[in-house]
Amino acid sequence: MYEKYWGLKESPFENVPDPSFFYRSEEHEEAIMRLLYAVKRRKGAAMLTGEVGCGKTMLSRSFIQELSDNNKYEIALITNPSLGPIDFLKEILYQFGNDIKADSKTELLHTLNDEILSNMSNGKDTVVLIDEAQIIEDVQTFEELRLLLNFQLNTRYLLTLVLIGQPELKEKIHHIKQLDQRISIRYHIKPFDFKDTAHYIIFRFKRAGLKKNIITKEAVEKIYSYTKGVPRMINTICDLSLLVGFSSKMKVIDSKLVQRLIDEGLRE
């Protein structure tokens, strides 16, 4: 809607996990490096946490893309993990392309074991990545996740489990000692500082095709003060600024416009 007016090829601040718009701050690079290490060294389990809107889902999709590039990994991505144990196992198998109809836990585990061994014989490692893992309420589901780590040989795990979620996930895992002790790699993502907020905004503009600067330093400072460096909030206020700036035929996004949007109740 506003792209042509501002000289953009596409919208730069959509709140969708498009890996091509993934900004690699030092923290995000560290997080991806740790997750890749967990998978490539077959460490069994890893956990990534972060506040709401800090880019965990975007990071997870970029992480999957990196793994998928070399065709050495079979990945099951679970995005809605609020399931009971049986349905959870079915969902994992479904993500591996096996739409099994059985309701027997034993049969499901046997099928999953066969899937993992088949991957190994084909030179592939198996990865189960669970996004929004903090919404798992059934303790038995966490127990099933722990038992997945029993798929192993004497010298290696046959499956890598990656849990991604909000900070409360750490507390939930802490109370399940046998699972907690098997998580060998952990990392917590924090919001951007001012420097990364500015770089993030510039990166997104350039990725969307912008050739000139259309936002003032003071506007960026105002955005950082309001959002505290949370990427999802940065996207929202920048997107609205572009829209309102377009409708008002402004030449640049300035701090007065940003403050106006804040005063009008953007937070709500």
Protein Blocks (a to p, Z undefined) as FASTA:
>chain_A
ZZmmnopabdfkbcbdbfklpccdfklmmmmmmmmmmmmnonopacddddehilmmmmmm
mmmmmmmmnopaccdddfblcbcfklmmmmmmmmnopacfbfbfklmmmmmmmmmmmmmm
nopacddddehklmpmblklmmmmmmmmmgccfkbcfbdcdddddfklmmmmmmmmklmm
mmmbdcddddddfklmmmmmmmmmmmnopabdcbdfklmmmmmmmnnopaklmmmmmmmm
mmmmmmnopabdcfklmmmmmmnopmZZ
